[in-house]
């Protein structure tokens, strides 16, 4: 039996159009903007040193998350890569290896681990947190398609080619809609050219929130708005998680993700 539809899932059957897809070419500019925004990013909250495990997106290596990890290290976190090479999808043993990496970090630091996943990497972060929630402080996803129509993305054919898995099976996709039992934040963009933004909206609640940024899908993990939002989420005291506050500079730059306007 299918779970009830949320307002953001109704009628969502199409991937982003050609205009949004073309806008993915701005990703290098977003990285440049992050470099230029370094003085402003110094206003981002500093961390408490807890470990942060970062998962890359589909067909992406750990090198893709290096700028984000460097930023987080500069804010005081023990940010580390997933160390499984290029993300080729949910191959046999991948989740087990992710769980092993999580356990090792948890034991080595003696503290809960925050998980950050970019695109498909966010699916790993959510699923790992469901298996081992006692070791997870919070989950943050970037442009991750965990709800909505499974083909509402311009990457579904690439996913099938790389993984050999067919898109659309309810037994595969329905469990992904359930959020982990830990604080979870979905960072998304309405101008995402790869994933329909509605597919990245979590049902907000006491442990779930959405943050909208102005970013491309390929540049989301390189974007200064993303960097600040992540730093804000990670800096919250353990076991005192609260939804993102959009008051005051620079938080006022973030729009209300629940607004009905198209953009």
N, C-alpha and C positions, 0 to 999 in steps of 0.2 A: 504494500500500500504506500502511495506517495505521500510525502509530507505536505501540509497545506502551503499554498503559495503566499508569499509576502508581496507587498505592493511593488517592490522593485524587481520581481520576477515575471510579473504578468506581461505577456506578449513579447518577452525578450527572446527573439529567435534569430537575430541577425548579428553578424560580426561588424565591427567598425568599418565605415565606408572608406573609399579611396582617399578622400581628403585627409581624414585622420591618419590613415596609414602613411600618406606622404609626409605628414608632420613628424613621423618618427625620425626623419633626417635631422631633427634639432638636437638629438642626444649629445653630440659633441659640444654643442653650445651650452648645454646644461652643465656639463662637467666644467667648462670654462667659467660659467656663472658661479659654481661652487668655489672655484679658486678665487675669483674676484670678491666673493662674499665672505672670505675668511674673517675680516674684521667684524662683520655682523654676527657670524657664527660663533664668535667668542662670547656672545651674549647667551648662547645656549647653556642650559644647566650643566654643571659638572657632575661626574658620576662617582659612585662609591666603590669602584674597583671590582664589581662582580663580573663573572664571565659572561660573554655574549657569543653565541654560535651563529654564524651567518651562512645561509644556504644560497647558492647561485640559481639562476633560472635555467630553462631548457637549453641544451647545447652550449652552456656557458661554463667557464672554468672559475676557479677561485680568484684568478686575476681580475675578474669582472667586479668582485666585491672588495678589492683592495682599497680603493679610495674611501669607501664607507668605513672599512675597518680601521684605516689610518685616522680618520676623523674621530672615531669612537675611542681609539687609544689615546688620542690627544685630549679627550674629555675625561679620561681616567678609567676606562673600562678595559678588561682583558678580552678584547675582541679577537676571535680566531676563525679560520676557515673550516669548511666541512671535511677537507682532505680526502675527497673521493674522485678527484679528477673532474672531467667534463660531465655535467649532469645530462645523462642520456635517458632519463625517465626512471620509473619504478622497476628496475631490473631486480632479479632474484638476489637477495642479500643486502639490498641498499638500505631498507628501513632498519634491518638488524645492525648494520654498520653505523647508521645514524644514532641508534639507541646506545650502541657501545661508546661512541664519541661523547654523547651526552653524559653517560654514566661516568666516564673517565674525568670529564671536566668537573662534574658534581663532586666526585671524591677528591680530586686534586685541590680544588679550591675550598671545599667544605661549605659551599654556598649554592643556592639555586641558580640555574642558568637561564638567561633570557635568550629566546630564539628569534632570529630575523630571517625571513625567507622572501626572496625576490621571485615573483611570478610562480612557476612550478615549484621553486624552492619553498614557497610559503605553504604549499600543500604538505611537503615533508615536515615543516615546522609544526603545523597543526596536528598532523597525525602522530608524530613522535610525542607531542605534549599529551595526547589522549592516552598513550600507552604508559607514559612515565610522568604523570603530572606532579608527583611529589618532588621531582628534581627540576621543575620548570617554574621560573619566576613570572614570566609573561611571554606572549607570542606577538610578533609584529610582522604583518605581511605587506608586500609591496606589489600592487597590481595582480594579486593572486585570484584566479577564477575558481572559487569554491562553491558558487551557487549559480542560479540562473540556468539558461540553456547551455548544455555542454559544447555545442558547436558555435556559440556566440563569440568566437575568437578567430583571428586570422592565422592562428598557429596550429589548428587542430589537425590539418593534414600532415604538417611537419611532425607533430606529436605521434601520429599513427605510424609514420614512416620510421621514426627513430626508435620507438618503443615496441612496435608490433601489436599494440593494443588498439582495439576498435573503440571509437568514441560513441557514447550513447547508452551504454549498458547501465540500467538503473542500479544494479547491485554494486557497480563501481562508483557511480556519482552520488547517489543518495547519501551514503555515509559521510561524504566530504562536507555536506551542508551543516552537519552538527559541529558547533564550535567546541574547542577544547575546554576542559573544566578549570581553566586558569584565565587571568586577564588577557584579553585579545584585542588588538587594534589592527584594523585594515586601513592601509594608506592606499588611496586610489586617485585616478585622474579622469575627468570627464572627456579629456581629449586623448585618452589612451588609444593608440592606433592598432593595437594587437588584441587586447581583451576588452569586450564590452564592459563599460564601467559598472553597470548594474550587477555583473557577475562577481564583483569584488565588494559588495555591500553586505556587511554583517547586520543581523537584526540586533539593534542596540539594546543593552540591558545593563545590569549591575556590574558585569564583567566583560562587556563588549562595547566597542566604540569604532567609529569611522572617522578618518581625517582625509579631507580632499586637498590635493596639491595641484599646482599647474605644472604638468610634466608629461613627457612622452613615456611609453612603456619601456623602451630600451634605455631611456635616460633617468628613469625614476630612482634608481639606486645611486645616481651621480648628482642628483638635484639638491640645491641648497635648502629648499623648502622641506624636502624629505629628511635631510640631515637634521634640521632643527626639530622637526616633529619627533623623530626617533630619539633624539637626545632628551626631549621633554618627557617622553614616555618612560625611558630607562631610568631617569633621575628620581622617579617617585619612590618613596620609602617602601621597602618590602612589606607586603600584606596591607598596604594603605593605598591601593590603586584607585584612581579617580578618572572619570572621563576627561578628555582634552578640553581645556579652558580656552575660549577664543577671545578673551578680553586682554587688552594691553598690548604694547608693541614687543616683539613682532608677531604675537599670536593673532592679532587682528587681521593679518594678511590671509588667514585661512577662512574659507567660506563655509557656510552651513551645509553639510553634506545631505541633509534631508530636504533641501529646497526642491521645488517641483520644476524649476526652469530647466531647459535642455542643457544649458552650459553653465 
